């Protein structure tokens, strides 16, 4: 049991948890210690074995509480969750993606202020978490991990192409692509430098475009979030006009345009992960969850991961966040107890045990400091510290529009600034719906 709670509000509540005294929804006081309570927890991706210790430790201090973990299929998870809530079969605790709060906030119970300290929450977790899970001063979820993009690279391909150092900037990526790319005939790549440029055959393509926009300082919305600004031009001190959103889209799509020297990928290329595992792709951007996939599918592949490339110079480093948080249903009969459980499992000591069985980049700053030195997790730990998110009122509509922006450039010959302008107009429409 952790001796000190960094997020919890007050030593008295710690004592109550130790004694097995829990609060009912509505704050009507402690339940009788003999009353048996079952908390249902829905989550995707992790297996029961990964969270078993977290559950058993909490139960050991709360003898009248059972936490039942249910792993759900990620593909239809959101629809199943919405159906369960609508039919009165809501789990007490469930995972929400960091994009989901605008869409599902009406289904969630915010953390009790006496249990989760607002200031310490913001200090404990990386910056992306506060932006994603705090609304109007209320906390709606606690993440056990925060993932970010990193650069996967095939050592043998880089060596054979004469790339002596792994790219750290996008200029270095471009230089490496020149050396790595091999076309057997026009548009048919025997070896691709990097998987960038298209919308359908690159893992998390829209995330990558958003990351590039964040790196070059794109402002996505007006302050009230009711209109977009990612198509706006900016005036530089020397009088030069700069359109960061369009420039990011132009940089991304150049790798899939036959007229460009950087042409290395197209719509006929394999899926990015398939190409990497097959040894036909030198560089790939992806998240930490891709590590076990590559290890399983490419056991003989000579590969490694390094930090996400940056623009360099005076530009601040930035990455893109992709993760899940644990939330409490507003329809749960045991909301405060559920939040006590989430507070307990997100303590430093609890998460260190969790990561021992399920290696993930942490959501907590104090653990990331240790993970930065880890050969496998280091690039993702570094990425989590600088990761940002982009507000999406409707994730499906937003990502569909950005996918079409990519296609407008590479398939319909739009200029990047025109594609961005069209996309901005479409996002503005559903923001006002």
N, C-alpha and C positions, 0 to 999 in steps of 0.2 A: 504493500500500500504506500503510495507516495506520502511523505511526511509533510509536504508543503504543496498547496494547490496554487498555481500561478494565475489561473483564470478564475477560480472560484471566489465568491464574495464572502469571506469571513470564516474564521476557525470554527464557529458554532456549527455551520453546515457540514464541515468535515466530520465533526463528532457525530452528528446525526447519521451520516452515511455509514460510519464505522459501527454504530449501534444498530444499524438496520432500520432506522426510522426514516420513513419517506413521506413526501407530501403528496396529497391528492390534487387532481386538477381543480382549479378554482381556489387554491390556497386555503382550504378549509381546515388545515391542521394535519398532524401526522396520522397516518393510518395505523391501525392496530398491528403490532409486530407479527401476529399469527396469521394475518390475511395473506394468502398467496397471490402474487401478481405475476403475470406473464407478459413480458414486452416482446413484441414481434419486430424483427429488424430485417428489412429487405435491402439487399446490396447486389451489385453486379461484379463480375470478374473474380473477386476473391472467393476462395473456398472456405468451408467451415474451419478447416485446420488452421488457416491464417489468423482467424479472429478468436479461436477457441480460448487462448490464454487471456485475452482481454475480457471475455465474457466470464470465465471462471474466477478471475480475480475480483471482478465487481460482485459476482454472486457470493463470494466468500465473505464479503462484508455486509451483504444484504441477504440473509438466509431465506427470507420470504419472497425473494425475487428470482424469476427464471427469465433469461433472455434467449429467445428462440431465433436463430439465424436462418434466413432463407435466401439462397442464391438464386438470382433471376437471370433469364436470358436477356442480354443487352439489346438484342435486335428489336424486341417488342416490349421492352421494359416500361417505357414511358406510357404506352397505351394501356398496358396491364395495370399500372399504378393508378392512372386516372379512372379506369373502370372500377378498381377495387374501392377507391375513395367514394365514387359516386354510388356504389351499391352498399356502402356501410361496412365494408370488410377491410378498412384501412389498416395497414401496419402502423405501429406506434412510431417507428423510426424508419426512414428510408433515405437512400442516396439520391441526390439531385446533382446534375451536371452544373458546372459553374456558369453556364449560359442560361439556366432555367429559371432563375428567380423572377424575372419580369413576368413570365408566363404562369408560374405556379405559386406565387406568393400568397394567393387567397386560400391555399390549402395548408399553409404552414403556421406553426405556433412559434412566435419569437422566443428567444431565450429569456428566462426571468432575470430581471436586472439584479436581484439579490444573489443570483447564482453565478452569472457570467459577467465579469467586470468589463465594461466597454473599452476602457483605456488599455487594460492589460491584454485584451483580445487583439487590439490593433498592434500592440507592441510585440506580442508573442508570434503572430503569424506573418508570413510574407505579405507585401503590400497588395498583391492581387486579391487576396482573400477579403480584405475590407471592402474593396470596390465591388466584389461580386456578391457578397453575402450580408452586407449591411444596407438597410434601406430605412430612411427617416429615423436614424439613430437606434434601430433595432437590429439585433443579430439573428439570422435565420438558419445558419448552418455552420458546422465545424468540419473542416477537411482533415483527413488523416495523412494526405499526401498532396503535393502540388507538382505536376509534371510540366516540362518545358521542352522546347525543341533543342536538338543537338545535331552535330554533323557526324554521320556514320561514313566510314571510308574503308575501301578495300586496299589493304597495304600492298598486295602484289600488283594491282593495277597501277597504283601511284608510282611504285618503284620502277616498273617496266616502262612507264611513260616518262620517266625522268623527273618526276615531281619530288623534289628533295625534302620539302617541308610541307606539313599539312596546312591548308589554307586557314588563315585567321581573319582575313578581310574578304569582302566581296570582289575586290580587284584581284586578289590572289586566287579566288575561286575561278574567275574568268580565265586567268592565265593557265590554271590547271586544266580547265575544260579544253582549251586549245590543244594541249599536249595529249590528253587522254582520248578524245573522240576519234573514232574510226568508222567510216562509212564504207560498206562493201559496194553500194551503189546509191545514187541519190535518194535520200529519205530512208534508207535501210542501214541501221547502225549495228555494226559488229560489237562496238563498245561505246557506251555513252559516258560523257563526263559527269553530268549531274542530272537528276530527275527534277526538272523545273520547266514550266512553260505551258502546261495543259491543265485541264480541269478534272478529267475523268480517270486518268490512270496514274495519278500521284496521290499517295496517302496524305490526307488532310491538306489538300492543295489550297483551299481557302484560308486555312490557318497560316500557311506560309506567306500568302499575299498580305494578310493582315499584319503579320510580323514585319515584313519589309516596309509597310506603310508606317508602322509604329517606330521603326528604327530611323526613318528619315523625318520624323516629327509631324506626321499627318494628324490633324485635329479632326476627329470623326463627327462630332455633334456640336450644336449650340449648347449653351449651359443648361437649358431647360430640357434637353434631349428630344425636343419636338421637331427638330429639323437637322439635316446633315450638313457637314462642312468638309467632308473628305474630298470633294471636288474643287475646293476653293484654292485660288492662287495666293501666294504670299510674296511680299516685296522684300528682297534682301537689302542690306545696308547700302550696297553699291548701286541700287536701282534695278538690279536684275529681277525678273519675275520667275518665281519658283512654284511649281505645282507638285507638292510632295506625293500626293495620291497617284497622280498620273505617272510620275517618274517611277514609283514603285511597281506599278502595273507594267510599265514599259520594260523595266529591268527583268521582271519575272517572265514575261512572254517572249523575250528575245531568244531564249534557249529553244523555242519551238517554232522559230521562223526561218525558213530556208534561205532567205536573203541575208541573214545575219551571220557574222563570223562565228558567233557562239552557238550556232545550230547544233544541237546534240540530242534532241528529244522531240517526239511528235506523237500524234494520236494513235499511230500504229505501234508504238513502243509497248512492251509488256507493262503490267502493273509494276510500280516502282520497287516494291518489296520483292516481287518475283525476279526482276532483273538483277537486283542486288544479290540475292541468294544464288542466282545462276552464274554470278561472276562476270556479268556484262555491264555493270554500272560502277563507276568509280566513287561517286559521292551521292549521299542521300540524306535528306533532312527528315527526322522523325523523333518520336518521344521515347521515353525509357521503356514503355511497354513493348517496344519492338525488339528489345534485346533477347528475351527468351524465344521469340519467334525465329530470329536469325540463328540463334544457337541450336535450336531444334532442327530447322530445315537446312542449315548449311554447316554441319559439324566440321567440315574440312576447310571452310572459308577462313582466310587470313584477314581479319578485319578488326577495327577498333572504333572508338567514339571519342570525339573531342568537342570543345565548346562551339556553340553556334557562331558562324562568322558575323562580323560587325562591319559597319561602314568605316569606322576609324575616324581619325582627325578629331574635330570638335563635337562630333555627334555623340550623344549619350548612348550607352549600351542599352539594348532592349531585346526582349524575347517575348514569346507568346505562351500564355497559360492555358492548360487543358487538364481539368481534374474534376473530382467529385467531392461533394460535401455531404455530411450526414445531417439530416433535418428531422424535425418532429412534426407529426401530423396535428393539425388544429382540432381534429376529430378524435384524437386519442383520449382515453379516460385517465391516462397517467402521464400527462405532459411534463410535469415537473420532475418526476422520476426519470422519464426518458432523457430529459436534459441533464440530469445528474449523471446518468450513464455516459452520455456523450462527453461531458466534462471530465469524467474519470478516465476514459480511454484516450483522451487527447493530451494527457499529461506527458511530460518528457519521459519518465520512467516507463509508462505504459507503452508509448510508441516505440521506444528503443527495443523492447521485447517483440513488438509486432514486426518491426523491420528485420529483426534477426531471422524470422521465418518468411517474410515477404518483402524483399529488398525494394524499397521505393524512395524516391526523393522526398524529403520531409516537407511538411507545411510549416514546421516550427523553425524559427531562426536559430535557436540554440542547438538544434540537432544538425541543421545544414552546415554549421561551422565544422562539425566532425566529418560530415559526408563529403565536403569539398576535397578532402584528402584521399577519398576512396577512388580507386582506378576505374571502377565501373559506374559509380553514381556521381562522381565529381562533376562531369559536364552538365548533368541535369540539376545538381544542387546549385551550381553557379547560375544556371538558367532560371531556376525558380526565384532567385533573389532579384532578378531584373525583369521577371515576367509581368506582362500586363494583359488585360482582357479588353474586349470591345463590346459595348452594350448591344444586345440584340433583343428587340421587343418580341420578335418571332424568329427563332433560330432557323427554321426551315426556309422561310421566305428570304431572310437575309442571305443565307449561304447560297440559295438558288440564284439570287441576283448577282452575287459575286462570281459564281461559276459562269454565268452568262457573260459577264464582263470579260473574263478570260477568253471565252469562245468568240466574243465579238472581235477581239484583236487577232487571234490566230486563225480563225475560220472565216470571218466575215470582213476582214481587212479594215476594221475600224482603227482610227488613231486612238492611242491610249486615253488621251484627254476627252475624246468623244464618248468612249466606252464608260469612262468614269462619270461623265456628266449624265449619261443615260441611266447608269446604275443609281446615282444619287437621286434622280427624279423618282425612280421606282421605290427606293427605300422611303423617301418622303411620303409617298402615297400611303404605305401601310403604317407609318408612324402616326398618321392622322385618323386611321380607322378606329 
